[in-house]
């Protein structure tokens, strides 16, 4: 029989593969996309930008919708599998490549499936403590970075493809679609067979622990419900009434204790059982309205963290947009040098993600966000000086200046991405994490769309391009410092632990 600990480990590994697939897909599609649409359909240059933005746009739309669905249904497994299946269809459309507009549709479909990442982050936020959350989010996002690192190596083999599937040609341009469709198909099967919703595992573990401490509870409910069921069904039944106490802190728990005090041979009234069961199945989800959104999300802490995430991604994606053309002009780098640079950057980012995971045990999220913002401002300020003062005729002299800027930029990224996501999940309600992560993805999507548009239109004016990026980061820093005291979660966490009942399994390590 598979233990709860093993099921939890397997579930987290399966979710990690979802993030890995997302990283691999980006890395195998991006290098050949321009040649695909140029040589097959003679597309104009602006079409590349539209195709790249389509994924972010679709993810922006789907993330809050899927997140809200997960909040209300409490069935993230179904939603995540649906997202994986949608990605299979979108990638097969990419393989078919009927026209440039058909490719655009394929990227929109794949982007819709990408909204599953918000559902996963919402589920993680619901089942983890504030102390362990930053570490597990860091692990998931670092796995995605591993996919970005693996992608270029896979392209070395994929580019050799040259065959037909029915009327569709599979060559170095369209093979990423076939490859990712197969991988997402395997991921769908993996989710279906091996993944268990994390909140269900936590519920069963908590119920088992309570049953150990209160063996009379099992006997009482066996008598009440006339059960000859498996242990797992019995644990679910016990937990339903216990969970009711944790949700409303009142009548149901006293009702349960009253039933137990009557003796094991005394059954509660039918209406009591019905009320307890029905209420335990009703999650504490508020009706979605403008007043709720304003009250929950138009708050100082939320607005500040949203601004930090928007400006961080705006800066980062804008930097990625300008880097290849700038390095070609000032360092005379080609495809090989750029590939080596991206691999080195990916290795640095993965190492820093591991550093963030370690520091999360010792530092608060707000402290690490401050470190990341300071480093990114320093990197952007350095590039404001370095790029305009670089001479295209002296590439060797320019190299150290760019290396310093790139190392600082890559170092700051994991701190800002991981810690801002983690802290954002802590200042928003746990029962609405799907919607919260979806809205966060909307803000991030705006940054990833507007960043390349801004950078691409100002490449010839580096002072303006980098000056605006630096100004946005400084604005984020000022907002963050003014709200620094309100982002202290250590005091709030201590208050919650002192006043609220905590499930026995809540402090167990995530992957233990």
C-alpha positions as CSV (number, residue, x, y, z in Angstrom):
1,X,0.0,0.0,0.0
2,X,1.4,3.4,-1.0
3,X,1.9,5.6,2.0
4,X,0.8,9.3,2.2
5,X,4.4,10.4,2.3
6,X,5.2,8.6,-0.9
7,X,2.0,9.9,-2.6
8,X,3.0,13.4,-1.6
9,X,6.5,13.0,-3.0
10,X,5.2,11.6,-6.3
11,X,2.6,14.4,-6.6
12,X,5.3,17.1,-6.2
13,X,7.6,15.3,-8.7
14,X,4.7,15.2,-11.2
15,X,4.0,18.9,-10.7
16,X,7.7,19.6,-11.2
17,X,7.5,17.8,-14.6
18,X,4.7,20.2,-15.6
19,X,7.1,23.2,-15.0
20,X,9.9,21.3,-16.8
21,X,7.7,20.8,-19.9
22,X,7.0,24.6,-19.9
23,X,10.7,25.4,-19.9
24,X,11.6,22.9,-22.6
25,X,8.8,24.1,-24.8
26,X,9.9,27.7,-24.7
27,X,13.5,26.7,-25.4
28,X,12.8,24.4,-28.4
29,X,10.2,26.6,-30.1
30,X,11.9,30.0,-29.8
31,X,15.2,29.4,-31.7
32,X,13.4,28.2,-34.9
33,X,10.2,30.2,-34.8
34,X,11.4,33.1,-37.0
35,X,12.9,30.8,-39.6
36,X,9.7,28.8,-39.6
37,X,7.4,31.7,-40.5
38,X,9.9,33.4,-42.8
39,X,10.8,30.4,-45.0
40,X,7.4,28.7,-45.0
41,X,5.1,31.7,-45.2
42,X,7.4,34.7,-46.0
43,X,6.0,36.5,-42.9
44,X,6.9,40.1,-42.1
45,X,9.1,40.7,-39.1
46,X,6.3,42.1,-36.9
47,X,4.7,38.6,-37.1
48,X,7.4,37.2,-34.8
49,X,6.5,39.7,-32.1
50,X,2.8,38.8,-32.4
51,X,3.5,35.1,-32.1
52,X,5.7,35.6,-29.1
53,X,3.1,37.7,-27.4
54,X,0.3,35.3,-28.2
55,X,1.3,32.9,-25.5
56,X,1.5,35.5,-22.8
57,X,-1.8,37.0,-23.9
58,X,-3.7,33.6,-23.7
59,X,-2.1,32.8,-20.4
60,X,-3.2,36.2,-19.0
61,X,-6.8,35.4,-20.0
62,X,-6.8,31.8,-18.8
63,X,-5.0,32.1,-15.5
64,X,-7.6,33.9,-13.5
65,X,-10.4,31.9,-15.0
66,X,-8.7,28.5,-14.3
67,X,-7.7,29.8,-10.9
68,X,-11.2,30.7,-9.9
69,X,-12.4,27.3,-11.2
70,X,-9.9,25.6,-8.9
71,X,-10.9,27.7,-5.9
72,X,-14.6,26.8,-6.3
73,X,-14.3,23.2,-7.3
74,X,-11.3,22.2,-5.2
75,X,-10.4,19.8,-8.1
76,X,-7.1,21.1,-9.4
77,X,-6.1,17.7,-10.8
78,X,-8.9,17.9,-13.4
79,X,-7.9,21.4,-14.4
80,X,-4.2,20.6,-14.6
81,X,-4.8,17.5,-16.8
82,X,-7.1,19.6,-19.0
83,X,-4.3,22.2,-19.4
84,X,-1.8,19.4,-20.4
85,X,-4.3,18.0,-23.0
86,X,-4.9,21.5,-24.4
87,X,-1.1,21.8,-24.8
88,X,-1.1,18.6,-26.8
89,X,-3.6,20.0,-29.2
90,X,-1.8,23.4,-29.5
91,X,1.5,21.8,-30.3
92,X,0.0,19.5,-32.9
93,X,-1.4,22.6,-34.5
94,X,2.1,24.0,-34.5
95,X,3.3,20.8,-36.3
96,X,0.5,21.2,-39.0
97,X,1.6,24.7,-39.8
98,X,-1.1,25.4,-42.3
99,X,-0.4,29.2,-42.3
100,X,1.1,31.9,-40.1
101,X,-2.3,32.6,-38.7
102,X,-2.8,28.9,-37.9
103,X,0.5,29.1,-36.0
104,X,-0.8,32.1,-34.2
105,X,-3.9,30.1,-33.1
106,X,-1.6,27.3,-32.0
107,X,0.4,29.6,-29.7
108,X,-2.9,31.0,-28.3
109,X,-4.1,27.4,-27.5
110,X,-0.8,26.5,-25.9
111,X,-0.9,29.7,-23.9
112,X,-4.3,28.8,-22.6
113,X,-2.9,25.6,-21.3
114,X,0.0,27.5,-19.7
115,X,-2.5,29.0,-17.2
116,X,-2.2,25.7,-15.4
117,X,0.9,27.0,-13.7
118,X,-1.2,29.5,-11.8
119,X,-3.4,26.7,-10.6
120,X,-0.4,24.7,-9.4
121,X,1.0,27.7,-7.5
122,X,-2.4,28.3,-6.0
123,X,-2.6,24.7,-4.8
124,X,0.9,24.9,-3.3
125,X,0.0,28.1,-1.5
126,X,-3.0,26.4,0.0
127,X,-1.2,23.4,1.5
128,X,2.1,24.9,2.6
129,X,3.0,26.9,5.7
130,X,4.5,30.4,5.2
131,X,7.9,29.1,6.4
132,X,8.2,26.4,3.7
133,X,6.4,28.0,0.8
134,X,9.3,30.1,-0.5
135,X,11.5,27.0,-0.7
136,X,9.1,24.9,-2.7
137,X,8.2,27.7,-5.1
138,X,11.9,28.2,-5.7
139,X,12.3,24.5,-6.4
140,X,9.4,24.5,-9.0
141,X,10.6,27.6,-10.8
142,X,14.2,26.3,-10.8
143,X,12.9,23.1,-12.5
144,X,11.4,25.3,-15.2
145,X,14.8,26.9,-15.7
146,X,16.3,23.4,-16.1
147,X,13.9,23.0,-19.0
148,X,15.2,26.2,-20.5
149,X,18.7,24.8,-20.2
150,X,17.8,21.4,-21.7
151,X,16.0,22.9,-24.7
152,X,18.9,24.1,-26.7
153,X,20.6,20.7,-26.4
154,X,17.5,18.9,-27.6
155,X,17.4,21.1,-30.7
156,X,20.7,19.6,-31.7
157,X,18.9,16.3,-32.4
158,X,15.5,17.7,-33.4
159,X,17.0,19.7,-36.3
160,X,17.8,16.4,-38.0
161,X,14.2,15.4,-38.5
162,X,12.9,15.2,-42.0
163,X,9.9,13.0,-42.6
164,X,6.1,13.1,-43.1
165,X,3.1,12.3,-40.9
166,X,0.4,12.0,-43.5
167,X,0.3,15.3,-45.4
168,X,2.3,17.2,-42.8
169,X,6.1,17.7,-43.2
170,X,8.1,17.2,-40.0
171,X,11.4,19.1,-40.4
172,X,13.6,21.2,-38.1
173,X,11.0,23.9,-38.1
174,X,7.9,21.9,-37.3
175,X,9.4,19.1,-35.2
176,X,9.2,21.1,-31.9
177,X,5.4,20.8,-32.2
178,X,5.5,17.0,-32.6
179,X,8.1,16.6,-29.9
180,X,6.2,18.8,-27.3
181,X,2.8,17.1,-28.2
182,X,4.3,13.8,-27.3
183,X,5.8,15.1,-24.1
184,X,2.6,16.8,-23.0
185,X,0.7,13.6,-23.8
186,X,3.0,11.7,-21.5
187,X,2.6,14.4,-18.9
188,X,-1.2,14.0,-19.1
189,X,-0.9,10.3,-18.4
190,X,1.5,10.9,-15.6
191,X,-0.9,13.4,-14.0
192,X,-3.8,11.0,-14.4
193,X,-2.1,8.0,-12.9
194,X,0.4,9.4,-10.3
195,X,-0.9,12.8,-9.1
196,X,-3.1,13.2,-6.1
197,X,-4.5,16.6,-5.1
198,X,-2.2,18.0,-2.5
199,X,-5.0,19.2,-0.3
200,X,-6.5,15.7,-0.2
201,X,-3.2,14.3,0.9
202,X,-3.0,16.9,3.7
203,X,-6.6,16.2,4.7
204,X,-6.0,12.5,5.0
205,X,-2.7,13.0,6.9
206,X,-4.4,15.4,9.4
207,X,-7.3,13.0,9.9
208,X,-5.0,10.1,10.5
209,X,-3.1,12.0,13.1
210,X,-6.3,13.1,14.9
211,X,-7.6,9.5,14.8
212,X,-4.4,8.4,16.6
213,X,-5.0,11.0,19.3
214,X,-8.8,10.4,19.5
215,X,-9.4,6.7,18.9
216,X,-12.9,7.0,20.3
217,X,-13.8,9.3,17.4
218,X,-13.3,6.5,15.0
219,X,-15.5,4.2,17.0
220,X,-18.2,6.8,17.3
221,X,-18.4,7.5,13.6
222,X,-18.4,3.9,12.8
223,X,-21.5,3.5,14.9
224,X,-23.1,6.6,13.5
225,X,-22.7,5.8,9.9
226,X,-22.8,2.0,10.2
227,X,-19.6,1.7,8.2
228,X,-17.7,-1.3,7.1
229,X,-15.5,0.8,4.9
230,X,-11.8,1.0,4.2
231,X,-9.6,3.1,6.5
232,X,-9.3,5.8,3.9
233,X,-13.1,6.4,3.6
234,X,-13.3,6.5,7.4
235,X,-10.5,9.0,7.7
236,X,-12.3,11.3,5.1
237,X,-15.5,11.0,7.2
238,X,-13.8,12.0,10.4
239,X,-11.9,14.9,8.8
240,X,-15.1,16.4,7.4
241,X,-16.5,17.2,10.8
242,X,-13.1,18.2,12.1
243,X,-12.5,20.5,9.1
244,X,-15.9,22.2,9.9
245,X,-14.5,23.3,13.2
246,X,-11.4,24.8,11.5
247,X,-13.6,26.7,9.0
248,X,-16.1,28.3,11.3
249,X,-14.6,27.8,14.8
250,X,-17.8,27.0,16.4
251,X,-21.0,25.0,16.4
252,X,-20.0,22.0,14.5
253,X,-17.2,21.1,16.8
254,X,-19.2,21.5,20.0
255,X,-22.0,19.4,18.3
256,X,-19.5,16.7,17.5
257,X,-18.1,16.6,21.1
258,X,-21.7,16.5,22.4
259,X,-22.3,13.4,20.2
260,X,-19.2,11.7,21.4
261,X,-20.1,12.4,25.1
262,X,-23.4,10.6,24.6
263,X,-21.5,7.3,24.2
264,X,-20.5,5.1,21.3
265,X,-24.0,3.5,21.1
266,X,-25.8,6.8,20.9
267,X,-26.5,8.2,17.3
268,X,-26.8,11.9,16.6
269,X,-29.9,13.2,15.0
270,X,-30.1,12.8,11.2
271,X,-30.3,16.5,10.7
272,X,-27.0,17.0,12.6
273,X,-25.2,14.5,10.4
274,X,-26.7,16.1,7.3
275,X,-25.8,19.6,8.4
276,X,-22.2,18.7,9.2
277,X,-21.6,16.8,6.0
278,X,-23.1,19.5,3.7
279,X,-21.3,22.3,5.5
280,X,-17.9,20.5,5.3
281,X,-18.2,20.2,1.6
282,X,-18.9,23.9,1.1
283,X,-15.6,25.8,0.8
284,X,-15.3,29.2,2.2
285,X,-15.4,30.9,-1.2
286,X,-16.8,34.4,-1.4
287,X,-18.9,35.5,-4.3
288,X,-16.8,37.2,-7.0
289,X,-17.8,40.9,-7.2
290,X,-16.2,44.2,-7.7
291,X,-16.5,45.0,-4.0
292,X,-14.7,41.8,-3.1
293,X,-11.9,42.4,-5.7
294,X,-11.5,45.9,-4.4
295,X,-11.4,44.8,-0.8
296,X,-9.0,41.9,-1.4
297,X,-6.7,43.2,-4.0
298,X,-6.7,47.0,-3.9
299,X,-4.6,47.0,-0.8
300,X,-1.2,48.5,-0.1
301,X,0.7,45.2,0.2
302,X,-0.9,43.7,-2.9
303,X,-0.4,46.8,-5.0
304,X,3.2,47.1,-4.0
305,X,4.0,43.4,-4.8
306,X,2.1,43.6,-8.1
307,X,4.2,46.7,-9.0
308,X,7.4,44.9,-8.1
309,X,6.5,41.9,-10.3
310,X,5.4,44.0,-13.2
311,X,8.5,46.2,-13.3
312,X,10.8,43.2,-12.7
313,X,9.4,41.2,-15.6
314,X,9.1,44.3,-17.8
315,X,12.8,44.9,-17.2
316,X,13.9,41.3,-17.6
317,X,12.0,40.5,-20.8
318,X,13.0,43.9,-22.2
319,X,16.7,43.1,-21.5
320,X,16.3,39.7,-23.2
321,X,14.9,41.4,-26.2
322,X,17.7,43.8,-26.6
323,X,20.6,41.6,-25.6
324,X,21.2,39.6,-28.9
325,X,21.2,42.6,-31.2
326,X,23.3,44.7,-28.8
327,X,25.9,42.0,-28.4
328,X,26.0,41.5,-32.1
329,X,26.7,45.2,-32.6
330,X,29.1,45.8,-29.7
331,X,30.8,42.4,-29.2
332,X,30.4,40.9,-32.7
333,X,28.8,37.7,-31.3
334,X,27.0,35.2,-33.4
335,X,24.7,32.2,-32.8
336,X,27.4,30.1,-31.1
337,X,28.4,32.8,-28.6
338,X,24.8,33.6,-27.8
339,X,24.0,30.0,-27.1
340,X,27.0,29.7,-24.8
341,X,25.9,32.9,-23.0
342,X,22.3,31.6,-22.5
343,X,23.6,28.3,-21.1
344,X,25.9,30.2,-18.7
345,X,23.0,32.4,-17.7
346,X,20.7,29.4,-17.1
347,X,23.4,27.8,-14.9
348,X,23.8,30.9,-12.8
349,X,20.0,31.3,-12.4
350,X,19.6,27.7,-11.2
351,X,22.4,28.1,-8.7
352,X,20.8,31.3,-7.4
353,X,17.4,29.6,-7.1
354,X,19.1,27.0,-4.9
355,X,20.6,29.9,-2.9
356,X,17.1,31.4,-2.5
357,X,15.8,28.0,-1.3
358,X,18.5,27.9,1.4
359,X,18.1,31.6,2.4
360,X,14.3,31.2,2.7
361,X,14.9,29.3,5.9
362,X,16.8,32.2,7.5
363,X,15.5,35.4,5.9
364,X,12.0,36.8,5.3
365,X,10.7,37.2,1.8
366,X,10.7,41.0,2.1
367,X,14.4,41.0,2.9
368,X,15.2,38.9,-0.2
369,X,13.0,41.0,-2.4
370,X,14.9,44.1,-1.2
371,X,18.1,42.4,-2.1
372,X,16.9,41.4,-5.6
373,X,15.5,44.9,-6.3
374,X,18.8,46.6,-5.2
375,X,20.8,44.2,-7.4
376,X,18.5,44.8,-10.4
377,X,18.7,48.6,-10.0
378,X,22.5,48.3,-9.8
379,X,22.6,46.1,-13.0
380,X,20.3,48.5,-14.9
381,X,22.2,51.6,-13.8
382,X,25.5,49.9,-14.8
383,X,24.1,49.2,-18.3
384,X,22.8,52.8,-18.6
385,X,26.5,53.8,-18.4
386,X,28.0,50.8,-20.2
387,X,26.0,50.6,-23.5
388,X,26.2,54.2,-24.6
389,X,30.0,54.3,-23.8
390,X,30.9,51.1,-25.6
391,X,32.8,51.4,-28.9
392,X,31.8,48.8,-31.5
393,X,35.4,48.7,-32.7
394,X,36.7,47.4,-29.4
395,X,34.7,44.3,-28.6
396,X,37.3,42.9,-26.1
397,X,37.1,46.1,-24.0
398,X,33.3,46.0,-24.0
399,X,33.1,42.3,-22.8
400,X,33.9,42.9,-19.1
401,X,31.3,45.7,-18.9
402,X,28.6,43.5,-20.3
403,X,29.5,40.5,-18.2
404,X,29.2,42.6,-15.0
405,X,25.7,43.8,-16.1
406,X,24.5,40.4,-17.1
407,X,25.7,38.6,-14.0
408,X,24.0,41.2,-11.7
409,X,20.8,41.0,-13.7
410,X,20.7,37.2,-13.6
411,X,21.5,37.2,-9.9
412,X,18.5,39.4,-9.1
413,X,15.9,37.5,-11.0
414,X,15.4,34.4,-8.7
415,X,15.0,36.6,-5.7
416,X,12.4,38.8,-7.3
417,X,10.4,36.0,-9.0
418,X,10.3,33.5,-6.1
419,X,10.0,35.8,-3.1
420,X,7.4,38.1,-4.7
421,X,5.2,35.1,-5.6
422,X,5.6,33.6,-2.1
423,X,5.0,36.9,-0.2
424,X,2.0,37.7,-2.5
425,X,0.4,34.3,-1.6
426,X,0.9,35.2,2.1
427,X,-0.9,38.6,1.9
428,X,-3.9,37.2,0.1
429,X,-6.5,34.7,1.4
430,X,-5.6,31.0,1.2
431,X,-9.1,30.0,-0.1
432,X,-8.8,32.3,-3.1
433,X,-5.2,31.4,-4.1
434,X,-6.2,30.2,-7.6
435,X,-7.8,33.5,-8.4
436,X,-5.0,35.4,-6.8
437,X,-2.3,33.6,-8.7
438,X,-4.3,34.1,-11.9
439,X,-4.6,37.9,-11.4
440,X,-0.9,37.9,-10.6
441,X,-0.2,36.2,-13.9
442,X,-2.3,38.9,-15.7
443,X,0.0,41.6,-14.3
444,X,3.1,39.6,-15.1
445,X,1.7,39.0,-18.6
446,X,1.3,42.7,-19.2
447,X,5.0,43.1,-18.2
448,X,6.2,40.4,-20.6
449,X,4.2,41.9,-23.5
450,X,5.0,45.5,-23.0
451,X,8.7,45.0,-22.2
452,X,9.7,43.7,-25.7
453,X,7.5,46.3,-27.4
454,X,9.2,49.1,-25.4
455,X,12.7,47.8,-25.9
456,X,12.2,47.0,-29.6
457,X,11.0,50.5,-30.3
458,X,13.8,52.3,-28.5
459,X,16.9,50.2,-29.4
460,X,18.5,53.2,-31.1
461,X,18.1,55.4,-28.0
462,X,19.7,53.4,-25.2
463,X,19.5,56.3,-22.7
464,X,15.7,56.4,-23.1
465,X,15.3,52.7,-23.3
466,X,17.3,51.9,-20.1
467,X,16.4,55.1,-18.4
468,X,12.7,54.3,-18.4
469,X,13.4,50.8,-17.1
470,X,15.6,52.2,-14.4
471,X,13.0,54.7,-13.4
472,X,10.3,52.0,-13.0
473,X,12.6,50.0,-10.8
474,X,13.4,53.0,-8.6
475,X,9.7,53.7,-8.3
476,X,9.2,50.1,-7.2
477,X,12.0,50.4,-4.7
478,X,10.4,53.6,-3.2
479,X,7.0,51.9,-2.9
480,X,8.5,48.8,-1.4
481,X,10.5,50.7,1.2
482,X,7.4,52.8,2.2
483,X,5.4,49.6,2.7
484,X,8.3,47.5,4.2
485,X,6.9,47.3,7.7
486,X,3.4,46.2,6.5
487,X,5.1,43.3,4.6
488,X,6.5,41.7,7.8
489,X,4.9,38.3,7.9
490,X,6.9,37.0,10.9
491,X,4.6,38.8,13.4
492,X,1.4,37.8,11.6
493,X,2.5,34.2,11.3
494,X,3.2,34.1,15.1
495,X,-0.3,35.6,15.7
496,X,-2.0,33.0,13.6
497,X,-0.2,30.1,15.2
498,X,-1.2,31.4,18.7
499,X,-4.9,31.9,17.8
500,X,-5.9,29.3,15.2
501,X,-5.9,25.6,15.4
502,X,-3.2,24.1,13.1
503,X,-3.5,20.7,11.3
504,X,-0.9,18.3,12.6
505,X,0.6,17.7,9.2
506,X,1.0,21.4,8.4
507,X,4.5,21.7,9.7
508,X,5.8,18.6,8.0
509,X,8.5,19.2,5.3
510,X,6.9,19.3,1.9
511,X,8.9,16.5,0.3
512,X,9.3,14.4,3.5
